[in-house]
Amino acid sequence: MQPTTRTEIQLAARPKGWPTHDNFNVASIALEELKPGEVRVANEFVSVDPYMRGRMNDVRSYVAPYAIGERITGGAVGRVVESAADSLPVGTLVLHQHGWSDAIQADAASFRALSEITGVPNSLYLHILGMTGLTAYVGLTRIAQMREGDTVFISGAAGAVGTAAGQIARLLGARRVIGSAGSLEKTRLLTEKYGYDVALNYKDTPIREQLAEAVPGE
């Protein structure tokens, strides 16, 4: 039997500083029968991203702020559990932007079917196989126009896009990959886990001075 309700997280009040439990509300929403062209998706993973904190403020930005009393929207991966759309049959793995809820019911056009890759967690569609990885790849290849044999420097290297960019640069044939971060713990992570050749702490000395020492003559 399919569930008749879903549970979602809503913005209850705009936070001042760090968000607290009081800024959110847990709501139970009744599910109606599917209309033609709609699907019902059970979420397996929802993304919690830094940009979401900015959307909790009522300020002008590149994306609209969250509305009070509305669901926190953002990336999520789930599976179709009921379908009234031929394009997305039951069992299809999908990516969507409907956000923080255990289930979502909406038009099939608002979901993108995903391929399941043996041995690869579906959660990676919210990182290296999704927007994060695409941002890193486009930044390296289209914006920076990286070529094989280049020395690559990546700022904010310990963030989601930065960790992806370092690995992609290595796969694209970078001669050296250098990154910057803001703590000893992060710089160690870059070299020990993410394949960076050199990791610089930008809080130690000006990054221009550190780069000149790390890549003399380049």
C-alpha positions in Angstrom: 0.0 0.0 0.0 1.3 3.4 -1.0 1.7 6.1 1.8 -1.2 8.6 2.0 1.0 11.4 3.6 4.5 12.7 3.3 6.7 14.5 5.7 8.5 17.7 4.7 10.8 20.3 6.3 9.6 23.9 6.0 11.2 27.3 6.8 9.4 28.6 9.8 11.4 31.7 10.5 14.4 33.5 9.0 17.5 32.7 11.0 19.8 35.3 12.5 23.3 33.8 12.5 23.4 30.0 12.8 20.0 28.3 12.0 18.3 26.6 15.0 15.5 24.1 15.3 13.1 27.0 15.8 13.7 28.1 12.2 12.2 25.0 10.8 8.9 23.2 10.9 8.1 19.5 10.2 4.8 19.1 8.4 2.7 16.2 7.4 1.1 16.7 3.9 -1.7 14.6 2.5 -1.0 13.0 -0.8 -3.7 13.1 -3.5 -4.3 10.6 -6.2 -1.9 11.0 -9.1 -3.0 13.1 -12.0 -2.1 12.1 -15.6 1.5 12.8 -16.2 2.5 12.8 -12.5 4.7 10.5 -10.5 5.3 9.9 -6.8 8.9 9.6 -5.7 10.3 8.3 -2.5 13.5 10.2 -1.7 16.7 8.3 -0.9 19.0 11.3 -0.5 18.5 15.0 -0.1 21.2 17.6 -0.4 22.1 20.1 2.3 24.2 22.8 0.7 25.9 26.0 1.9 23.9 28.2 -0.6 20.7 27.2 1.2 21.6 29.4 4.2 21.7 32.4 1.9 18.2 31.5 0.5 16.9 31.6 4.1 17.4 35.4 4.1 14.9 37.7 2.3 17.4 39.5 0.1 17.9 39.8 -3.6 20.3 37.2 -5.0 20.8 35.0 -8.1 18.1 32.7 -6.8 14.8 33.5 -5.0 14.7 33.3 -1.2 12.8 30.5 0.5 9.3 31.6 1.5 8.2 31.2 5.2 5.9 28.2 5.6 7.2 26.6 2.4 9.3 23.5 1.8 13.1 23.8 1.7 13.8 23.0 -2.0 17.1 21.7 -3.4 18.7 18.7 -5.0 17.5 15.2 -4.1 17.7 11.7 -5.5 14.8 9.3 -5.2 12.9 6.4 -6.8 9.5 6.4 -8.6 7.1 4.4 -6.5 3.9 5.2 -8.4 3.5 6.6 -11.9 0.9 8.0 -14.2 3.6 8.9 -16.8 4.9 6.5 -19.4 8.3 8.4 -19.4 9.0 7.4 -15.8 7.8 3.9 -14.8 7.9 2.6 -11.3 11.4 1.8 -10.1 13.1 4.6 -12.1 15.9 6.4 -10.2 15.5 10.2 -10.6 17.1 13.5 -9.7 15.0 16.6 -8.9 15.0 19.9 -7.1 11.9 19.4 -4.9 14.0 19.2 -1.8 13.5 18.2 1.8 10.7 15.7 1.9 10.5 11.9 2.3 8.2 11.8 -0.8 7.4 14.1 -3.7 4.5 14.0 -6.0 4.7 16.2 -9.2 4.7 16.4 -12.9 7.1 13.9 -14.5 8.8 16.7 -16.4 10.3 18.0 -13.2 12.3 14.9 -12.6 15.3 13.6 -14.6 15.9 9.8 -15.0 19.3 8.5 -13.9 21.3 5.5 -14.8 22.3 3.2 -11.9 26.1 2.5 -12.0 27.3 -0.7 -10.4 29.4 -0.1 -7.3 28.6 3.7 -7.3 26.4 5.1 -4.6 23.3 6.9 -5.9 24.2 9.8 -3.5 27.0 10.8 -5.9 24.5 12.3 -8.3 24.3 15.1 -5.7 28.1 15.6 -5.9 30.7 14.4 -8.4 28.1 13.0 -10.9 25.8 16.1 -10.5 25.9 19.8 -10.3 29.1 19.9 -8.2 31.1 17.8 -10.7 29.7 19.7 -13.7 30.6 23.0 -12.1 34.2 21.8 -11.6 34.5 20.3 -15.0 33.1 23.4 -16.9 35.3 25.7 -14.8 38.4 23.8 -15.7 37.7 23.0 -19.4 35.5 25.9 -20.6 36.5 28.8 -18.4 40.1 28.1 -17.5 40.7 26.1 -20.7 43.0 23.7 -18.9 45.3 21.7 -21.1 47.2 18.5 -20.4 50.5 19.3 -18.6 49.3 22.5 -17.0 49.9 23.4 -13.4 46.5 24.1 -11.9 45.7 26.2 -8.8 42.3 25.9 -7.2 41.1 28.2 -4.4 38.5 27.0 -1.9 39.9 23.6 -2.7 38.4 21.9 0.4 34.8 22.7 -0.6 32.5 20.5 -2.6 33.5 22.0 -6.0 37.1 22.3 -5.0 37.6 18.7 -4.0 35.9 17.7 -7.3 38.0 20.1 -9.4 41.3 18.8 -8.0 40.4 15.2 -8.9 39.2 16.1 -12.3 42.3 18.2 -13.1 44.4 15.2 -12.2 42.3 13.0 -14.6 42.7 15.6 -17.3 46.4 15.4 -17.1 47.5 18.3 -14.9 51.2 18.3 -14.2 50.7 19.6 -10.7 47.5 20.4 -8.7 47.8 23.1 -6.0 45.0 24.1 -3.7 44.3 26.5 -0.9 42.1 26.1 2.2 41.8 27.8 5.6 43.0 25.3 8.1 45.7 22.6 8.7 43.0 19.9 8.8 41.7 20.9 5.4 45.1 21.2 3.8 46.0 17.7 5.0 42.8 16.4 3.6 43.6 17.8 0.2 47.0 16.0 -0.1 46.0 12.9 1.8 42.6 12.2 0.3 41.9 14.3 -2.8 45.2 14.0 -4.7 46.6 17.5 -4.5 50.3 17.9 -4.8 50.5 21.0 -2.7 48.0 22.5 -0.2 48.4 26.0 1.0 46.8 27.6 4.1 45.8 31.1 3.0 45.6 32.2 6.6 49.4 31.7 7.1 50.7 34.4 4.7 49.4 36.1 1.5 48.5 33.4 -1.0 50.5 35.2 -3.8 53.7 34.8 -1.8 53.0 31.1 -1.1 52.2 30.4 -4.8 55.5 32.1 -5.8 57.3 29.7 -3.6 55.3 26.6 -4.6 55.7 27.2 -8.3 58.9 29.2 -8.8 59.3 30.4 -12.4 55.8 29.7 -13.5 
